[in-house]
Amino acid sequence: MVSETQYPRLSEATLHESLSDSPAVLIHGPRQCGKTTLAKAISATSGHAYFTLDDEAVRNAALSDPVGFVASLPERVVLEEVQHVPHLFSSLKVAIDRNRVAGRFLLTGSANILLLPKLAESLAGRMAIHRLHPLSECELERSDGSFLDKLFEGSFRMQSWPRLGDALILRIVRGGYPAAVKLPEGRRRSRWYRDYADAVIQRDVRHLKEIATVDVLERLLLTAASQTARLVNFTDLAAPFQQSRPTIRSYVDLLARLFLLEELPPWHVNRMSRLIKTSKLHMGDTGLTSALLGLNAAALQSDRNLLGQLLETFVVQELRRQASWSKVDAHFYHFRDRDNYEVDVVLEGNGREIVGVETKASATITAADFRGLRKLKAMAGKRFACGVVLYDGEMSLRFDESLFAIPVRALWEAPG
């Protein structure tokens, strides 16, 4: 188990389950999110030997002879940063087919192999894939992280909560990267985040793709930070860089492969022609976003539009992090139509049930704030399970059947 001196990783139990079921288990997520700590904690109790492909000698051995490299590995092994040697996946497939033993390979990677279909398919049926995120608010607070499950149950009782106020903004600018969380708010933490982004782009991009001008990626990431929680328009994104739309599209995909940002696809039903079928762009962490934009808590407090954007991304990413251990296999979308009805996050569960989440950076709530959720409820029909507006208020309130106003701190705190 994870040491008491570290934050608990609530996805650890599901990882142990996968190691009992699958010959290979991959933990992938951004650099510095805690993959090594978690993999070493698991290997300490499971007897896996440990190797990292960040080590130049190990990486060169795997690159020169991937078949022989895999054949010479111990029976149970942790292999870190496998994205450096993609040819290993076919060699691992051969080794697994020769000796199919559960939990044989525990792999980690700092690039999203799900965005490389051929690579993911090479171990289809042989590898379980787990996304590890930066620390969630639940993990930071050492709570059970069950809000997502409660959301699909659709039952919230009326109760009071202390208002977060400025403490909410401090959480947004802090983010969830373990090394950054330990630093004080201000210059030192911001510098860590900026250095982190530079290092990932300078180091990992070159392993994934030949790019003549890495500085374009750095500027594009800064632009994406300012556009977080907005509909993505690749033509507009391309304009400042004198690059074609397809080139900028490929650069956004590359940043997504490194978990620095992601696209939230639109939710739609085929019969509704008035829905906007454009993805939203979200940064992977609001601490990184704040640092790239040069924002401290006071600056974010004074810019209410930007606060609304970052709060939405903060909620999206907290729900994403909870989904990595939730019993609900949730798929994430957003909703917007041409009449400007919108819902920030739409989640579709195992049984195609629908829940919606709106965010509001305010301490007050009115019936008008449920406008988009009511439209989503009408469209989803019997599939609609629950809709909530998360706001920085003090009361959990029911506004209608299956529609609730919930203080945002309920995302990570158990009811009192």
C-alpha positions, 0 to 999 in steps of 0.5 A, spaced: 500 500 500 501 507 499 505 509 505 502 514 510 506 519 508 504 520 501 497 521 499 493 515 497 491 513 490 484 511 490 485 507 483 490 502 487 484 497 488 482 497 481 489 496 479 490 490 483 484 487 481 487 488 474 493 485 476 489 479 478 486 478 471 490 481 466 497 479 463 499 486 462 497 492 466 499 499 463 498 505 468 499 511 463 498 519 465 502 525 465 509 525 467 510 527 475 503 525 476 505 519 481 506 513 476 512 511 479 510 512 486 504 507 485 508 502 481 513 501 486 508 501 491 505 495 488 511 492 486 514 492 493 508 487 495 507 483 488 515 482 487 515 485 481 523 487 478 523 494 476 526 497 470 525 504 467 526 506 459 528 513 461 535 509 463 539 510 457 542 503 457 536 500 458 532 504 453 538 502 448 538 495 449 530 495 448 531 499 442 536 494 439 533 488 440 526 488 443 525 481 442 531 479 446 530 484 451 523 482 453 525 474 453 531 476 458 526 480 463 524 476 470 518 473 470 514 479 473 517 486 472 515 493 472 517 497 465 517 504 466 516 509 460 514 504 455 512 509 450 520 510 448 520 503 445 513 502 441 516 496 438 516 493 445 508 492 445 509 486 439 514 483 443 510 483 449 504 480 445 509 474 443 511 473 450 504 473 453 502 468 448 507 463 450 506 464 457 499 467 459 500 469 467 496 474 470 500 480 473 506 478 469 507 485 466 506 492 470 507 498 465 507 505 465 507 510 460 507 518 459 504 518 452 496 516 451 497 509 447 489 509 446 491 515 441 495 510 437 490 505 435 495 500 432 499 500 438 493 499 443 490 493 438 497 489 439 495 488 446 488 487 445 485 482 450 492 482 453 492 488 457 488 492 462 489 500 461 489 505 467 489 512 467 492 516 472 491 523 473 494 528 478 492 528 485 484 529 486 481 533 491 479 527 494 486 524 495 488 531 497 483 531 503 483 523 504 476 522 503 472 516 499 471 520 492 464 517 491 461 523 488 461 521 481 457 514 484 452 519 488 451 523 482 448 517 478 444 514 484 441 521 483 439 522 490 442 528 494 439 531 501 438 538 503 444 540 508 448 546 509 456 546 507 461 552 509 462 556 503 469 555 500 470 563 497 477 564 496 479 557 498 476 555 492 480 559 488 486 557 492 485 550 490 484 551 482 491 555 482 494 549 486 492 544 481 494 536 483 501 535 481 504 532 487 511 536 487 507 542 486 502 541 491 508 541 496 510 548 494 507 554 497 502 558 493 506 563 488 513 564 485 516 557 486 510 553 485 508 557 478 516 556 476 515 549 477 509 548 473 512 552 467 519 548 468 514 542 467 511 544 461 517 546 458 521 539 460 515 535 457 515 539 450 522 539 449 523 532 452 517 528 450 515 531 443 522 529 440 521 522 442 514 522 439 514 526 433 519 530 428 517 537 429 522 543 426 519 548 431 518 546 438 516 553 440 510 553 436 508 548 441 509 552 447 506 558 444 500 553 442 499 550 449 499 557 452 493 559 447 490 553 449 490 555 456 487 561 455 481 557 451 480 552 456 473 550 457 471 553 450 469 550 444 475 549 440 476 552 433 482 550 429 482 555 424 482 560 429 487 557 433 492 556 427 491 564 425 497 566 430 502 561 428 502 562 420 501 554 420 495 550 416 489 548 420 491 540 419 498 542 422 495 545 428 490 540 429 496 535 429 499 539 434 493 539 439 493 531 438 500 531 440 499 535 446 493 531 448 498 524 447 502 528 453 496 529 457 497 536 457 490 538 454 484 534 452 478 535 448 471 533 450 466 531 445 459 533 444 453 529 446 448 528 441 442 524 439 441 523 432 434 526 431 436 532 434 439 536 428 440 543 432 446 540 436 453 543 435 457 538 434 464 541 436 468 539 442 470 543 448 478 544 449 480 543 456 487 543 460 489 537 464 490 541 470 488 548 473 495 549 476 498 548 470 493 552 466 494 558 472 501 558 471 502 558 464 497 564 464 501 568 470 495 567 474 495 567 482 489 567 486 488 574 487 489 575 479 484 570 478 479 572 483 479 579 479 477 576 472 470 573 473 470 570 466 477 567 466 475 564 473 468 561 470 473 557 465 478 555 470 472 552 475 469 549 469 476 545 467 477 544 475 470 540 475 471 536 469 478 534 471 476 532 478 470 528 475 475 525 470 479 523 476 474 520 480 472 516 474 478 512 474 476 508 480 468 509 480 464 503 479 460 507 474 464 506 467 462 513 465 463 517 458 464 524 458 461 529 453 459 536 453 452 539 451 450 545 447 445 547 441 444 552 436 439 556 441 445 556 446 442 551 451 448 548 454 451 543 459 458 543 461 459 536 463 454 530 460 456 523 463 453 517 460 453 511 464 454 503 464 446 503 462 446 509 457 443 513 463 445 520 463 447 525 468 449 533 467 453 537 471 453 545 470 458 549 474 457 556 477 462 561 480 457 564 484 454 563 491 447 564 489 443 560 485 436 561 481 431 557 477 434 560 471 441 556 472 438 550 470 436 552 463 441 547 460 439 541 464 432 542 463 433 542 456 438 536 456 433 532 461 427 533 456 432 530 450 434 524 454 428 522 456 427 516 461 435 516 460 436 522 464 438 520 472 440 527 475 442 534 473 446 538 478 449 545 478 455 546 482 456 553 485 460 556 491 454 556 496 452 553 502 446 549 501 444 543 497 437 544 494 432 540 490 430 545 485 425 539 481 425 532 480 432 530 479 435 537 479 439 539 484 444 545 486 450 542 490 456 546 493 462 545 489 466 542 495 461 536 495 465 534 490 470 531 495 467 532 502 462 527 505 456 529 507 456 532 514 
